[in-house]
Amino acid sequence: MFFRRKERPDPRAGAWRDLAERLELERLDDADAESLRAELAVDTGRVDTLHVLRRDGQPELLIFEHVRAHPPRRGADERRARVVLRGARTVSEVAWRAFPRSHPLLASLQASRSGGALAPSGDETFDDTVGVVARDPEPAAELMTAPVRATLLRLLGDDDLPEATVTCGGRHLAWRAHRELEPPFDVLESVASRLLAVWAAIDAGR
């Protein structure tokens, strides 16, 4: 008599279901994922486990994983969680990128990636903790009001959250983890609420 080995449930799938239930997220289909991939200029890999929360008067909240091949490990995938806010109108005329200044080379790498330069805010505590780069540094620095700096510090300067980069421009404000997250994905709930706070601070300062 042959016995079939019982398949173990996928912990990632269960963790995504739990997160979606808590945040009242709706799972979107492959067509929506492909459309978002094109919109965000995700030129390699795919958008996976795409979920959305829509509320009147608020930007859309999109949570998903960007999956692409992991070159050092043949046949393996590299997964990066992303949280994106998408508004009906522009949230920031100038495009900028913010990141934790935890490594001396990170600032120059981020600046070269965007073809820009550091945009210091003049707030020593903030500038020592968070780096902001933009192709137009002066308008980006002007955008870093006290409320925006405070909310970015809570998002990028908290050791309890994954190290990540925040990008902003046009209708989008986005958070991208630097490393793969292991389930459960409870931390993305905190990320989403703090990213919404950044959005509100930017919107209030316009």
Order of alpha helices (4+ residues) and beta strands (2+ residues): alpha-beta-alpha-beta-beta-beta-beta-alpha-beta-alpha-beta-alpha-alpha-beta-beta-alpha
